[in-house]
Amino acid sequence: MTIFLLNPRDYRIEDLEVTVVGAGYVGITLACVVAEAGAGKVWLVDANPRIVEVLSRGRVTLQEKRLSDMYKRHHEKNIFPSLELDRAVEQSNIVEVVVGTPLDALNRPQIWNVVQACKDVALHAKAGSLTIVSSTVPVGTTRHLILPLFRSKTCDNGVGLAFCPERMIEGDAISSMRRMPKIIGGINRQSSVAAQRFYQLIGLPTMVVSSPECAELSKLLCNAYRATNIALANEFAIICEVFGLNAFEVFKAANSSYIVNIMRPGLMGGSCLTKDPRFLIDSCLERGYQPRIVSSAMLVNEGIFQHVVELCVDGIVELGKRIDTAKVAILGVSFKGGTSDIRESPVKRIIDLLKKRGFRQLVAFDPYVTRREIEAMGVSSGDLEAVISDADCIIIGSDHPEFKHFLDGRLGDSTAKKVVVDAKGFIEEIDLDKVELKGIGLPSTQLSRRSRQTVFRDENSQVKLLKLLQDK
């Protein structure tokens, strides 16, 4: 058998054995894409026995279109879930590491699970194989922390190493992974050529860059760019409130220019947009530079959490109700519409802030998330009708399509007025006499103006938050 690293162009897709380390959202999607392309064997490795047990039964619990069917089609045909990393790696030509890189309790980058996974891979990688790190990491991680683990094997005939960041969009995982070019930053030319050949064999477009650092930074910039644009939309929405204008109308008018594309305002969540800008800030601070625009964007997006809570308070006060006895129903706890992903869910923060503000009756519903997961957030759960039937305030926490017109025909004969707070910025208006719609960027009362000042003009709070973002 030829050695993949030295002769990647001699390989056909059916010749390859591939190990994917990390059976999360990205890992499962990648394994399915590789298997669908015709790879001889795909090992899907995870350290969590519960995850592997579910996958071993041919099940994918992720709410992602087409993914479950694709996995079932290849399960035990050429996809094999496993706890045995050593066995899988020893047999593989390609090993791709896609374990998660969450923030720790102090919101600092946590990359040691990636380093440990790569250490385990390095112990068992066979000569001529290629290891690809796809987990999002701070700039310099591949060269300074991971490469030394392979040092004894990275000679010309040894083990190749490249950083190729994962790129996909939840809710459209398979199509987006196939559509967005894989950025390839090898530690040497051999590694880059081999990585490019692998992705070509599985049908992915590629873009080779000069170094792992270039690839690492490009991924951080992508999500920092998106987070900054959300912050800009949030700040514009607050400006619309200052002038008593509807942000939807103002944004629509501004976006009529083909060179302008202002995003929707709303809560920002998810494992990428909340984490990657902090990775970028951390990497810059290590080199003595403070990225001011990205840091300011994080401040704005953090402030929106408190603003949503104050909108709830305003609504309850306007109804003449008490905060400690008012019932608040939260519709949607996942960070993104149409998915069940609750990683870095902004609703978790909202729940905590509501409790600190004095709310006691909190209940939630999500069509994609189990009741057990919802109740683990510290609220009770129920079906949609039960959740909203006697609620005083309803918060739209996720932009699920089911919630676009959720109140139509659901208020029954109740004469009690309800407050609806749209925290995701996707309900432009509700044409019902029994509903008071509030939201980020919607015309608001004097009460809301005061709460807005509390959130965005408290310089001490902003200084504390900026310090939190900078602390290492």
C-alpha positions in Angstrom: 0.0 0.0 0.0 1.3 3.5 -0.9 1.8 6.1 1.9 -0.9 8.7 1.8 1.3 11.6 2.9 3.8 11.0 0.2 1.5 9.8 -2.6 -2.0 11.4 -1.9 -2.9 11.5 -5.6 -2.5 7.7 -5.9 -5.4 7.2 -3.6 -9.0 6.7 -4.4 -11.7 7.5 -1.9 -12.5 3.8 -1.3 -8.8 3.3 -0.3 -9.1 5.6 2.7 -9.8 4.8 6.3 -10.7 7.9 8.2 -11.0 8.6 12.0 -13.1 11.5 13.2 -12.3 12.4 16.8 -15.3 14.0 18.4 -18.9 12.9 17.8 -20.5 16.3 18.2 -22.5 18.4 15.7 -19.5 18.8 13.4 -18.0 15.4 13.8 -21.2 13.5 13.0 -21.8 15.7 9.9 -18.2 15.3 8.7 -18.3 11.5 9.2 -21.5 11.3 7.1 -20.1 13.5 4.3 -16.9 11.3 4.2 -18.9 8.1 4.2 -21.3 9.4 1.6 -18.3 10.1 -0.7 -17.4 6.4 -0.5 -14.6 6.2 2.0 -13.7 2.6 2.9 -14.2 3.0 6.6 -15.0 5.9 8.9 -14.4 5.6 12.6 -16.5 8.1 14.6 -14.7 8.2 18.0 -15.9 9.9 21.2 -14.8 9.6 24.8 -18.4 9.8 26.1 -19.9 6.2 26.3 -23.5 7.5 26.2 -22.9 9.3 22.9 -21.2 6.2 21.4 -24.0 4.0 22.7 -26.7 6.0 21.0 -24.7 6.2 17.7 -24.1 2.4 17.9 -27.9 2.0 17.7 -27.9 3.9 14.5 -29.5 7.0 16.0 -28.6 10.6 15.7 -30.4 12.9 18.2 -29.5 16.2 16.5 -32.4 18.0 14.9 -30.7 18.5 11.5 -32.4 17.9 8.2 -31.1 14.9 6.2 -28.4 14.1 8.8 -30.2 11.3 10.6 -31.2 9.5 7.3 -27.6 9.8 6.0 -26.2 8.4 9.2 -28.6 5.4 9.2 -27.7 4.7 5.6 -24.0 4.3 6.4 -24.1 3.0 10.0 -22.1 -0.2 10.2 -21.7 -0.1 6.4 -18.8 2.3 6.4 -19.4 4.4 9.6 -18.4 2.8 12.9 -18.9 4.6 16.2 -16.2 3.7 18.8 -14.7 4.5 22.1 -11.3 3.0 21.0 -9.3 5.9 19.7 -6.1 4.0 19.6 -7.5 1.2 17.5 -9.1 3.6 15.1 -6.1 5.9 14.7 -3.7 3.0 14.1 -5.7 1.9 11.1 -6.4 5.3 9.5 -4.8 7.3 6.7 -6.6 10.4 7.9 -7.4 11.6 11.4 -9.5 14.7 11.9 -9.9 16.2 15.3 -13.2 18.1 15.9 -13.6 18.1 19.6 -15.3 21.1 21.2 -13.4 24.1 22.6 -15.8 25.7 25.1 -15.1 28.6 27.4 -14.3 27.9 31.0 -16.1 29.2 34.1 -14.3 32.5 33.7 -15.0 32.8 30.0 -11.4 32.0 29.0 -10.5 29.8 26.0 -10.5 26.1 27.0 -8.4 24.2 24.5 -6.8 21.4 26.6 -9.4 18.9 25.5 -8.1 19.5 21.9 -4.5 19.2 23.0 -5.2 16.0 24.9 -7.0 14.5 21.9 -4.1 15.4 19.7 -1.7 13.9 22.2 -3.6 10.6 22.1 -3.6 10.7 18.3 0.1 11.4 18.2 0.8 8.2 20.3 -1.0 6.0 17.7 -0.7 7.7 14.3 0.9 5.5 11.7 3.6 6.5 9.4 2.4 8.3 6.3 -0.9 9.4 7.8 -2.3 12.9 8.0 -3.7 14.5 11.2 -6.0 17.5 10.6 -7.1 19.7 13.5 -10.5 21.4 12.8 -11.5 22.5 16.3 -11.5 26.3 16.7 -8.4 27.4 18.7 -6.5 30.6 19.4 -3.9 31.7 16.9 -0.6 29.7 17.3 -2.1 26.6 18.9 -1.3 24.2 16.1 2.4 25.2 15.9 3.2 25.8 19.5 1.0 23.3 21.4 0.1 20.5 18.9 3.1 20.2 16.6 5.5 19.4 19.5 3.3 16.3 20.3 4.1 15.0 16.8 7.7 16.2 16.7 9.2 12.7 16.6 6.9 11.7 13.7 6.8 14.8 11.5 9.8 14.0 9.4 9.5 13.7 5.6 8.2 10.1 5.8 6.3 10.6 9.1 3.0 12.1 10.0 1.5 15.1 8.3 -0.3 17.9 10.3 -2.6 20.6 9.2 -5.1 23.1 10.6 -8.3 23.2 8.6 -11.1 24.9 10.6 -14.6 23.4 10.5 -17.1 25.5 8.5 -20.8 24.8 8.5 -24.1 26.3 9.4 -26.4 24.6 11.8 -29.8 23.9 10.3 -28.1 23.4 6.9 -25.1 21.4 8.1 -24.5 19.0 5.2 -25.1 21.5 2.3 -23.1 24.2 4.0 -20.1 21.9 4.8 -20.0 20.9 1.1 -20.4 24.5 -0.1 -17.9 26.5 1.9 -14.2 26.0 1.0 -12.0 24.2 3.4 -9.2 26.5 4.5 -6.0 24.5 4.6 -3.0 25.5 6.7 -0.4 22.7 6.7 2.8 22.8 8.8 4.6 22.0 5.5 3.8 21.7 1.9 3.4 17.9 2.1 0.7 18.3 4.7 -1.2 21.0 2.7 -1.1 18.9 -0.5 -2.3 15.8 1.4 -5.1 17.7 3.1 -6.2 19.3 -0.1 -6.3 15.9 -1.8 -8.4 14.4 1.0 -11.0 17.1 0.8 -11.1 16.9 -3.0 -11.8 13.2 -2.7 -14.8 13.8 -0.5 -16.1 16.6 -2.7 -15.3 19.7 -0.8 -13.9 22.9 -2.3 -10.5 24.0 -0.9 -8.4 27.0 -0.3 -4.7 26.5 0.7 -3.1 29.3 2.8 0.5 29.8 3.8 0.4 28.6 7.4 -1.7 27.1 10.3 -1.7 30.6 11.9 -3.4 32.0 8.8 -6.1 29.3 8.9 -6.6 29.7 12.6 -7.1 33.5 12.4 -9.3 33.3 9.4 -11.8 31.2 11.4 -11.8 33.6 14.3 -12.3 36.6 12.0 -15.3 34.9 10.3 -17.2 34.6 13.6 -15.9 37.9 15.0 -17.2 39.6 11.8 -20.7 38.0 12.3 -20.7 38.9 16.1 -19.7 42.5 15.3 -22.5 42.8 12.7 -25.1 41.5 15.2 -23.8 44.1 17.7 -24.1 46.8 15.0 -27.7 45.7 14.4 -28.4 45.7 18.1 -26.9 49.2 18.6 -28.9 50.5 15.6 -32.0 49.0 17.1 -31.4 50.8 20.3 -30.9 54.0 18.4 -34.2 53.4 16.7 -35.8 53.1 20.2 -34.1 56.4 21.2 -35.9 58.2 18.4 -39.2 56.3 18.9 -38.9 54.5 15.6 -39.4 50.9 14.4 -36.1 49.3 13.6 -37.7 46.9 11.1 -38.9 49.8 9.0 -35.7 51.8 9.3 -33.5 48.7 8.5 -35.7 47.8 5.5 -35.3 51.3 4.2 -31.5 51.3 4.7 -31.1 47.8 3.2 -32.8 49.0 0.0 -29.2 50.0 -0.9 -27.4 47.1 -2.5 -24.3 48.0 -0.6 -26.0 47.8 2.8 -27.1 44.6 4.6 -27.9 45.3 8.2 -28.7 42.1 10.1 -31.7 41.4 12.5 -31.2 42.6 16.1 -31.6 40.1 18.9 -29.9 37.8 21.4 -26.7 36.3 20.2 -25.8 32.7 21.3 -24.3 29.5 20.1 -20.9 28.0 20.7 -19.2 29.9 17.9 -20.3 33.5 18.0 -20.0 33.8 21.8 -16.7 32.0 22.0 -14.6 32.8 18.9 -14.5 36.6 19.4 -13.2 35.9 22.9 -10.5 33.5 21.5 -9.6 36.4 19.1 -9.4 38.9 21.9 -7.3 36.5 24.0 -4.9 35.8 21.2 -4.4 39.6 20.6 -4.0 40.5 24.3 -1.2 37.9 24.5 0.6 40.0 21.9 -0.1 43.3 23.5 -3.0 44.5 21.3 -6.5 45.3 22.4 -9.0 44.7 19.5 -11.3 47.6 20.3 -14.1 47.1 17.8 -14.6 43.4 18.6 -14.4 44.2 22.4 -17.0 46.9 22.0 -19.2 44.5 20.0 -19.1 42.0 22.8 -20.1 44.8 25.2 -23.2 45.7 23.1 -24.3 42.1 22.7 -23.8 41.4 26.5 -26.0 44.5 27.2 -28.9 43.2 25.2 -29.5 40.4 27.8 -30.3 42.9 30.5 -32.3 45.1 28.0 -34.6 42.1 27.2 -35.2 41.5 30.9 -36.0 45.2 31.5 -38.5 45.1 28.6 -40.2 42.2 30.5 -40.2 44.3 33.7 -41.7 47.3 31.8 -44.4 45.1 30.4 -45.4 43.6 33.7 -45.5 47.1 35.4 -47.6 48.4 32.6 -50.1 45.6 33.2 -50.3 46.6 36.8 -48.9 43.2 37.9 -46.2 42.3 40.5 -43.0 40.9 39.3 -42.8 38.1 41.9 -46.3 36.8 41.0 -46.3 37.3 37.3 -46.0 34.3 35.1 -43.3 34.5 32.3 -43.4 31.9 29.5 -40.3 31.5 27.4 -40.8 30.1 23.9 -37.6 28.5 22.6 -34.4 27.7 24.5 -32.1 26.6 21.7 -29.7 29.3 20.4 -30.9 29.1 16.8 -34.3 28.5 15.1 -34.9 25.1 13.7 -32.3 23.3 15.9 -32.1 21.6 19.2 -28.6 23.0 20.1 -28.6 24.6 23.5 -24.9 25.2 23.7 -24.3 28.8 25.0 -28.0 29.3 24.8 -28.8 33.0 25.4 -32.0 31.9 27.2 -29.9 30.5 30.0 -28.6 34.0 30.7 -32.1 35.4 30.4 -33.5 32.9 33.0 -30.7 33.8 35.4 -31.3 37.5 35.0 -35.1 37.2 35.4 -34.6 35.3 38.6 -32.2 38.0 39.9 -34.8 40.6 39.0 -37.3 38.9 41.2 -39.4 36.8 38.8 -40.5 33.5 40.4 -42.9 31.9 37.9 -40.9 30.9 34.9 -42.0 28.2 32.4 -40.6 27.3 28.9 -41.4 25.3 25.8 -39.3 24.3 22.8 -40.5 21.9 20.1 -36.9 20.7 19.4 -35.6 20.4 23.0 -36.6 17.8 25.6 -38.4 18.8 28.7 -35.5 17.3 30.8 -33.0 19.7 29.1 -35.4 22.6 29.6 -36.0 21.9 33.3 -32.2 21.6 33.8 -32.1 25.3 33.0 -34.0 26.0 36.2 -37.5 26.5 34.8 -40.6 24.3 34.6 -41.8 23.0 31.2 -45.0 22.0 29.4 -46.7 21.9 26.0 -47.2 25.1 24.1 -50.9 25.6 25.1 -50.2 25.1 28.8 -47.2 27.3 28.8 -48.9 30.4 27.2 -52.5 30.0 28.5 -52.2 32.0 31.7 -48.9 33.8 31.1 -48.6 37.5 31.7 -45.5 37.9 29.6 -44.2 35.7 26.7 -40.6 35.9 25.7 -39.6 34.7 22.2 -36.2 33.1 23.0 -35.6 31.2 19.8 -36.5 32.1 16.2 -38.2 28.8 15.5 -40.5 29.1 12.4 -43.3 27.6 14.5 -43.3 30.8 16.6 -43.7 33.3 13.7 -47.5 33.4 14.2 -47.7 31.4 17.4 -50.6 33.5 19.0 -53.0 33.2 16.1 -56.1 31.5 17.6 -54.4 30.6 20.9 -55.7 33.3 23.2 -59.2 31.8 23.4 -61.7 33.9 25.3 -59.2 35.3 27.7 -59.7 39.1 28.2 -56.4 39.5 30.1 -53.8 41.4 28.1 -50.4 39.8 27.6 -47.0 41.2 26.9 -44.9 39.6 24.2 -41.2 40.4 24.2 -39.4 39.4 21.0 -35.8 38.8 22.0 -34.8 37.4 18.6 -36.0 40.3 16.4 -38.2 38.3 14.0 -41.8 39.3 14.8 -42.4 42.7 13.2 -46.0 43.1 14.5 -48.8 41.3 16.1 -52.3 42.4 15.1 -54.1 41.5 18.2 -55.8 43.8 20.7 -54.9 41.5 23.6 -51.1 41.7 23.0 -48.6 44.4 23.7 -45.5 43.7 21.6 -42.1 44.7 22.8 -38.8 44.0 21.4 -35.3 45.2 20.6 -35.7 48.1 18.2 -39.5 48.5 18.6 -40.9 51.9 19.7 -41.0 51.8 23.5 -42.4 53.7 26.5 -40.6 56.0 28.9 -40.1 53.1 31.2 -38.1 51.2 28.6 -36.1 54.3 27.8 -35.0 54.4 31.5 -34.1 50.7 31.4 -32.1 51.3 28.2 -30.1 53.9 30.0 -29.4 51.5 32.8 -28.0 48.9 30.4 -26.1 51.0 28.0 -25.0 54.1 29.9 -23.7 52.5 33.1 -20.0 53.1 32.5 -19.0 51.1 35.6 -20.8 48.1 34.3 -19.2 48.5 30.9 -15.7 48.8 32.5 -16.4 45.6 34.6 -17.5 43.7 31.5 -14.6 44.9 29.4 -12.2 43.7 32.2 -14.0 40.3 32.2 -13.4 40.0 28.5 -9.7 40.9 29.0 -9.0 38.8 32.1 -6.9 35.7 31.4 
